[in-house]
Amino acid sequence: MAIRHITTLLLCVIWGLPEATPICDNSNPCPFTGGQELSVPTEYSSDGTGLLNVTLTVDLTPHTVDWLTIHRRTYNGEIPGPTLRVRPGDKLYIKLVNNMRSDNVVRAEGHGPVSPNITNLHLHGMHVSPKEPHDNVFIEIGPGNSYQYEFDIPEDHPAGTFYYHHHIHGNSHFCVGGGLVGFIIVEDDVSTMSSELSAISCPLNCHKEVQLAVGTNFRYTFLETDPILSYSNLQKDLGDPSRNLDPLSSGTDTMEDWLMDPANGVDYILTNGQLWPKVTLTVGEVKRFRIMNGATIEVLEITIKELGCEMMVLAWDGIYVDAPYRTRMVVLSGGARVDVAVRCWFSGDFTMTSIMAEENDPVLASEYWQMRFDQNLLTLHVEEKAAVFGLEYFPTSLPAHPGYYRDLRTIDDSEIDGRFVIEFGPEHEVNREHFKDAAHYRYKYKVGTIQEWYIINTEQLKPHPLHIHVNHFQVISYNEYTHPWGALHPVNKTKSAYYDLQGNLCDQQFLHFAHNLDWPTSNTPSFKYHGHHNRSRDSIPAYIPLGEWRDTINVPPLGSMTIRFVADRYTGTQMIHCHNLNHVDRGMGLVVEVVEEGESIHGAFTASGGAYPGTCRRTDPYPDVVTGATNFNGGGHDHGHDHMHGH
């Protein structure tokens, strides 16, 4: 063999031939290069028949990134899973088959991690029933089992970009981060679209649509030291059979060792399961990019790095904006989607990238390193046109919203039928406790009512993406935040005092410390992320324009926001949680119950250890909230309704 190798080298020297390029594979690693053409997910469409009947099979399958083969839990062997195209009024039947083996099916005590071999399905953003056999996220499908989902899509469902993903409490971060996501696209009726919008959209011009599922976890080195966030560490803890334990030809190390070695810098977010793929356009061509943030903890601050391309926002979270608007950056928290029209005026290569934009620091917090990153997502390869066929235009008008998404900003207070507070707090709590179970309702309200909710983030350095199932909501305002502030506490003389929303000093501070609310104890606490109600929404892309409809919003540190929505059509258990999936796996969620018009709204767990969220006492009202059963749901389950009145 040695003689043959020497002979090959001599021939290369004699004939001037290049030496053979080494083969890179799971035993011979080398730097990643990326750059393949963007892969297109398999599509299943109802094609106007009124019915889409599909099977999605969850299994551990091989997936190739560059030269590396990894194993991930996938839908039908693809990352992302197949795209499901439906139309308003369709029936969507999904048989979810769990082909995972029965090993490792062990549920941990508390809040995860849970065996990644248990699965289910959530239709994120879809306006469908949360009851069985529909979008019930508390169904659990074990290895070797299947479940038949049936979704009735309303006739007036908005057309737009939605997605489906795994939603088991305790293993969402691991499984969704591994690739258990896929697009759902509700197609427009051609008669409702302008010619410019139809020219870049299905059903007539599907070749103009680009689906980008950003977020499959390929972060081995950056998060390697965090046992909770690291995919590889979770694999080890779970005894997961998908670990990369191939021995390297160079020695005793395994591919897992190489991937987790910081010197190799394997810290990437994949797009459609690929590393830095390429999308081809021609000069002046307009394409519709449907972008989904399918990541588990990361936020996307997407821009096109070079000058010469422009983006026009068409829709957020599957709901068209009132009018298209140009933007230099779109910011997507985990679970969010955006539709943008893209056009480039020059030939060449342009980079769509996510950056840690300094101007977004007030909203996203520069210290929150786990969530933000600088990384290229894909290349826009722009070619000269072979011939001139006329200009292509951005849409100037968009389809109208359905009636239940009418503008609620100027309604009279008398039209608001219920109010509720959602408080994100430390230790992965919502409303001062961890998620308990599907029957632990923190609020009840009637179907058909207009709801006004206050969303509060009491953490000083962490944003939290809020996701509400079933109903989209309209962002009404960013409010003044009057929680911990700078006055000295009258007893302990620190600036850790807690204030209610009226600015009054709470007199039972130690009650809050007993509830693990870790307000700062130094004399100079940091409130640099305070004051969101005063900042310009125009100059900071991470702020949400008031009046837009969303199903997922980023609530900034020390932030207070007001949202409104119509509880349209559907009753049942509604899940509300932080869409940082590591956070919800650790308990950062709650449920509310939507009841029929004639049913009682009493009996919710409105108190949590005697502390009502965001106030000094359970009896303290929020601004413009009238205390009473209608809004605060007194009743049999109300811990301390007649007992806790403060100290």
Beta strands, then each sheet from edge to edge (+ up, - down):
strand 1: 43-45
strand 2: 51-65
strand 3: 68-75
strand 4: 83-86
strand 5: 91-98
strand 6: 122-124
strand 7: 146-152
strand 8: 160-165
strand 9: 181-186
strand 10: 209-219
strand 11: 267-271
strand 12: 278-282
strand 13: 286-293
strand 14: 300-304
strand 15: 309-316
strand 16: 319-327
strand 17: 330-332
strand 18: 337-344
strand 19: 348-354
strand 20: 375-383
strand 21: 416-425
strand 22: 429-430
strand 23: 441-446
strand 24: 450-457
strand 25: 464-468
strand 26: 473-478
strand 27: 549-550
strand 28: 552-555
strand 29: 559-566
strand 30: 572-578
strand 31: 589-595
sheet 1: 1+ 4+ 9+ 8- 6+
sheet 2: 3+ 2- 5- 7+
sheet 3: 11+ 10- 13- 18+ 15- 16+
sheet 4: 12+ 20+ 19- 14+ 17-
sheet 5: 22+ 21- 24- 29+ 26- 27+
sheet 6: 23+ 31+ 30- 25+ 28-
end
